[in-house]
Each structure stands twice: as C-alpha cells, then as structure tokens.
Amino acid sequence: FSPLEESGETSSLIRIGEQQVQHEELDNAYKRKSFVVQKLWDRGDIKVNLRAVLCEFIGTAMMMFVVTMSGIVMKDDRLAGIIALGLGILALIHGLSPISGAHFNPAVTLAALITRHIGIMNGFVYMIAQALGSILGCSLSLLLEGVDELRAGGALKLMDENPWRGLLLEVLLTFFLITVVYGCGFKSLHFPGDPRLKPFTSAFSAVPVAGCIIAMSLIGKRTGCGMNPVRVLGPELLTNNWNKSSWVYYIGPIVGASLAAFNYEFIMTTKRNNYWQLIDEEKVEIQPQEMKEGLF
C-alpha cells in the first residue's frame, strides 16, 4: 500500500516524466532538422515550390492578357479599361493567392524577399516565371490583335517630357500599392489556420488590392500607372518598341517596393521570425505530441 498511489500523485509524476521524454525527443528532432545537418534543398530559404512558380507564370500571363486587351479594346474609354483591369486582377488574386500568394509582379516579390515572406531561391524563380508569363500573355494579345494594336493600346507611354517626374510618380504609386498588399495580403498569412477561413482570407486580401490598383490607375495617367516591371517588359519586347524613358518603369517600382518593405519591416511591425520557421514561439502554442507529428 502506498499513500501516493491512493492520492493519485504517482500517476501525475509518471505523466510529468512522459512529457519530459517527449520534450527530449523534440529537442533531438529539431537537432536532426537543423540547418547544419539537413539537406540543402530542404532549407526553407532554398527550397523552390514548383507548383507556386507555375501558378505565378500562368497568373502573370492571364493578368497581362487582361491588361493589354483592355487597353486595346477600350483605348477610347479609359475608365472602362481600368474597371476591366481591376475586376480581372480581383478574380486572379482571389483564385490564385492560396497557391502562390498571387504576386504577378516582381516588385511585390522583391518586397516579400526583403521582409522574409518568401524564400530567397523561390523569390528569384518567381521573378523569372513572371517575366516569362508577361511575354506569354502579351503574345496572346499579339496573335489576336496584331503588333500595331499592341503597340498602340498595350504599351505604356510616358506623357511627361521630364522622366524624373514620371519616376517619382511610379515610386509613389508602387509604394502605395505595396503598403496595401502588406496591410491586407501578407497580414492574412497570420489569420487563424482553420481551412474553412481560407476563402475569406483570400477574398479579404483581393478586394483592397484590386481597389488600390483601380485608384492608382485613375491618378497615374502621366505614366500610365506601371507599378510592375513586367507590365512594360512584354509589350516592349514583342513590339520592339524600346524608348529612352523605359527605365522609369523598371527603376520606379523597384524603389517604391523597397521603401514600402523597409517601412513595413522597421515601422509597421515588431520583430518577428522568418516565414519558413516551423514554430512561431511568440504566437503559436502547439502540444508536444502535435509538434512531434508535424515534424516529419
């Protein structure tokens, strides 16, 4: 007879011992999965998500098809073209953001790289896929409408003799867009992980981003509102319509996205971990058994 057994304290001690063993097993598992031991291609900053890359390629092609066709078909009605563009992007973001994040823009991917929302290798492959997708989307418009129509309605033209004012406008427009993307798009990554909430989080991020693009397109008449390097790459490459002010549409979005990323990283948010870490110790509490099952 033992008074400890009668009071139930023995079983409590056994449970505590089991939890300690589980924690030791978890520590050993983390050591095996550490950056020193694990394979290079299993690292979160090196691993490439081919499914997401293909999604970026197809999504960018569809976006550029909508962008160029709306500019060609509705070249005499700028407002209708902008509305068609906004609705198309709204649908694409809502449909594809659960797969790749629906960047469709190297400026968005650059900002995600700066703030560690995407792995290094995955980000660079995203940009390549976006450039190729831009060429494909513009090629479809070229086949349907011809090179002259694509040059007239699909390409962007700087309407200011001073390219520096155009550069400043592109920086401001892109800064505004990326700030909105951070405020609603990347923030949705931190919503509760219930699968039933995914349609609502993607819709929540799609509407403000599409609204921002419509608003920026309305006020960005001076440059045509690029905000996206591949928006210019495809039409210029296929129509061989390079001009001396093309650099505005490449440098402006890069600078604007970088400024928005640093603003988000150092002003808008507190210190946090990389997105690919298994556990965010500051926000998520997972039971030992659940942690053990989720490692492999």
TAMO-V356051 format. One record per pair of residues at least 24 apart in sequence whose C-alpha atoms are under 8 Angstrom apart, sorted by sequence separation. I is the first residue (numbers start at 0). J is the second residue. D is the distance in Angstrom with one decimal. If there is no record, write none. Layout:
BEGIN
I:J:D
I:J:D
END
This chain:
BEGIN
105:129:7.0
180:204:7.6
183:207:7.3
184:208:8.0
228:252:6.9
62:87:7.1
104:129:6.7
183:208:8.0
226:251:7.5
227:252:6.1
62:88:6.6
103:129:6.0
226:252:5.1
225:252:7.9
179:207:7.2
180:208:6.3
62:91:7.5
179:208:6.4
176:208:7.2
179:211:7.4
58:91:6.8
176:211:6.3
175:211:8.0
176:212:7.1
58:95:7.4
54:95:7.1
62:103:7.6
58:101:7.3
172:215:6.2
54:98:7.0
55:99:6.5
59:103:4.8
54:99:6.3
58:103:6.5
59:104:7.7
55:101:6.6
51:98:5.7
52:99:7.1
54:101:8.0
55:102:7.0
56:103:7.9
172:219:7.5
50:98:7.6
51:99:4.4
55:103:5.9
50:99:7.8
176:226:8.0
168:219:7.3
172:224:7.4
169:222:7.4
173:226:5.0
168:222:7.6
172:226:6.5
169:224:6.9
165:221:6.8
169:225:6.9
170:226:7.9
165:222:5.9
169:226:6.1
158:220:7.9
159:221:6.4
158:221:5.2
159:222:7.6
157:221:6.4
158:222:6.1
157:222:4.7
156:222:6.4
157:223:7.1
110:177:7.6
155:222:7.2
156:223:6.7
155:223:5.8
52:121:7.8
56:125:7.9
60:129:7.8
63:132:7.9
116:185:7.9
55:125:6.6
59:129:5.7
63:133:5.7
67:137:6.8
107:177:6.6
155:225:7.5
47:118:7.9
60:131:7.9
61:132:7.9
46:118:7.3
52:124:6.9
56:128:4.7
60:132:4.2
64:136:4.5
68:140:6.3
44:117:7.5
45:118:6.2
47:120:6.3
48:121:6.7
52:125:5.6
55:128:6.3
56:129:5.4
59:132:5.0
60:133:5.2
63:136:5.0
64:137:5.8
67:140:6.7
44:118:3.9
45:119:6.2
46:120:6.7
47:121:4.8
55:129:6.1
58:132:7.5
59:133:5.9
60:134:7.3
62:136:7.3
63:137:6.1
43:118:6.1
44:119:5.2
45:120:5.1
46:121:6.7
53:128:7.3
56:131:6.7
57:132:6.2
60:135:5.6
61:136:5.9
64:139:6.8
44:120:6.5
45:121:6.9
52:128:6.4
56:132:4.6
60:136:4.0
64:140:6.1
155:231:6.6
44:121:7.5
47:124:7.8
55:132:7.7
59:136:7.4
60:137:7.5
71:148:6.3
154:231:6.6
71:149:6.7
74:152:6.0
169:247:7.4
173:251:7.6
174:252:7.8
177:255:8.0
169:248:7.1
173:252:5.4
177:256:6.0
71:151:7.3
72:152:7.9
154:234:5.4
71:152:4.3
153:234:6.5
154:235:6.7
166:247:5.1
170:251:4.6
174:255:4.5
178:259:5.7
67:149:7.0
70:152:4.8
71:153:6.0
162:244:6.3
165:247:6.7
166:248:7.5
169:251:4.9
170:252:5.7
173:255:5.0
174:256:5.6
177:259:6.1
178:260:7.8
181:263:7.3
70:153:5.4
168:251:7.9
169:252:6.1
170:253:7.8
172:255:7.5
173:256:6.0
177:260:7.6
68:152:7.9
150:234:7.0
163:247:7.9
166:250:7.5
167:251:7.0
170:254:6.1
171:255:6.3
174:258:6.7
175:259:7.8
67:152:6.8
68:153:7.0
149:234:6.9
150:235:7.9
162:247:6.9
166:251:5.3
170:255:4.2
174:259:5.2
178:263:7.5
67:153:4.3
169:255:7.4
170:256:7.8
66:153:7.3
67:154:7.6
157:244:7.0
150:238:6.1
149:238:7.4
150:240:7.3
146:237:7.9
146:238:6.1
133:229:5.9
137:233:5.8
133:230:7.0
136:233:7.9
137:234:6.2
134:232:7.5
135:233:7.9
130:229:5.7
133:232:7.2
134:233:4.5
138:237:7.3
97:197:7.4
129:229:7.0
133:233:5.2
134:234:7.6
137:237:7.5
130:232:7.4
134:236:7.8
130:233:7.6
134:237:7.5
97:201:6.8
93:198:8.0
96:201:6.3
94:201:7.9
93:201:5.3
92:201:7.4
93:202:5.4
93:204:7.8
93:205:5.5
92:205:5.4
90:205:7.8
89:205:5.5
89:206:6.2
89:208:7.6
89:209:5.2
106:226:7.7
88:209:6.1
106:227:6.3
105:227:6.8
106:228:7.3
86:209:7.2
104:227:5.5
105:228:6.7
85:209:5.2
104:228:7.2
105:229:7.4
85:210:6.9
104:229:6.9
85:212:6.5
85:213:5.6
84:213:7.6
82:213:6.7
81:213:6.1
81:216:6.6
81:217:7.4
78:217:7.7
109:253:7.6
113:257:7.5
106:252:5.9
110:256:5.6
114:260:6.2
106:253:5.6
109:256:7.0
110:257:5.9
113:260:6.4
114:261:7.6
109:257:7.3
113:261:7.6
107:256:6.7
110:259:7.4
111:260:7.5
114:263:7.8
106:256:5.6
110:260:5.1
114:264:6.1
116:273:6.9
117:274:6.9
118:275:7.7
115:273:5.6
116:274:5.4
117:275:7.9
115:274:6.4
63:230:6.9
44:275:7.4
43:275:5.3
43:276:7.6
25:287:7.7
22:287:6.8
25:290:7.7
21:287:6.6
25:291:6.3
28:294:7.7
21:288:7.5
18:287:7.7
END
